């Protein structure tokens, strides 16, 4: 099982199948927890796949610009995932039983 496919299952499925555990349709105003920011991982993977495809086609080595773009995308992916996770944890609040 591919980790990117696992991210897609947990992110895309609730968007298209918005049902609760009781199989009742969940109202839009109650769907507050969104993990869609994890889709940036798939975008990074798509860029890497495109980079591999063009590298095989042109038979050239990596350029400095290509490596800089990949580094910026990796950094952006890391920042978005960290910020999104912190936001979700702040919205969820304190874990019961772990308060000071």
C-alpha positions in Angstrom: 0.0 0.0 0.0 1.4 3.3 -1.1 1.6 6.0 1.6 0.3 8.6 -0.9 -2.7 6.4 -1.6 -3.4 6.2 2.1 -3.3 10.0 2.4 -5.7 10.2 -0.6 -8.1 7.8 1.0 -8.3 9.7 4.3 -8.5 13.1 2.6 -10.6 12.6 -0.5 -13.1 10.0 0.7 -14.8 12.3 3.3 -15.3 15.0 0.7 -17.2 12.7 -1.7 -18.9 10.5 0.9 -19.9 12.9 3.7 -21.7 10.3 6.0 -21.3 9.8 9.7 -20.8 6.6 11.6 -24.6 6.1 11.6 -24.7 6.4 7.8 -26.7 9.6 7.9 -25.6 12.6 5.8 -23.6 15.1 7.8 -24.6 18.7 7.4 -22.1 21.0 5.7 -21.9 23.3 8.8 -20.9 20.2 11.0 -18.0 19.1 8.7 -15.4 21.3 10.4 -12.4 19.0 10.6 -10.8 19.1 7.2 -7.5 17.4 6.4 -7.3 18.6 2.8 -4.0 20.3 3.4 -2.4 16.9 3.1 -3.1 17.0 -0.6 0.1 19.0 -1.0 2.0 15.8 -0.5 0.4 14.4 -3.7 1.3 17.7 -5.5 4.9 17.2 -4.5 4.8 13.6 -5.7 3.3 14.7 -9.0 6.1 17.2 -9.5 8.7 14.5 -8.8 7.0 12.1 -11.3 7.0 14.9 -13.9 10.6 15.6 -13.2 11.6 11.9 -13.6 9.6 11.7 -16.9 11.3 14.8 -18.4 14.7 13.5 -17.2 14.2 10.2 -19.0 13.0 11.9 -22.1 15.8 14.5 -22.4 18.6 12.3 -21.1 20.0 15.3 -19.2 21.1 15.5 -15.6 19.3 17.7 -13.0 19.8 21.4 -13.3 20.4 23.8 -10.5 17.0 25.5 -11.2 15.2 22.1 -11.0 16.9 21.3 -7.7 16.0 24.7 -6.3 12.4 24.4 -7.3 12.2 20.9 -5.7 13.8 22.3 -2.5 11.3 25.1 -2.4 8.4 22.7 -2.9 9.7 20.3 -0.2 10.0 23.3 2.2 6.5 24.5 1.3 5.1 21.0 1.8 6.7 20.7 5.2 5.5 24.1 6.4 1.9 23.6 5.1 1.7 20.1 6.8 3.1 21.4 10.1 0.9 24.5 10.1 -2.2 22.6 9.1 -1.6 20.0 11.8 -1.1 22.7 14.5 -4.3 24.4 13.4 -6.3 21.2 13.6 -4.9 20.4 17.1 -5.7 23.9 18.3 -9.3 23.6 17.0 -9.7 20.2 18.7 -8.6 21.7 22.0 -7.2 20.0 25.0 -7.2 16.2 25.3 -9.5 15.1 28.2 -7.4 13.8 31.0 -4.2 15.5 29.9 -4.8 19.0 31.3 -2.5 20.5 33.8 
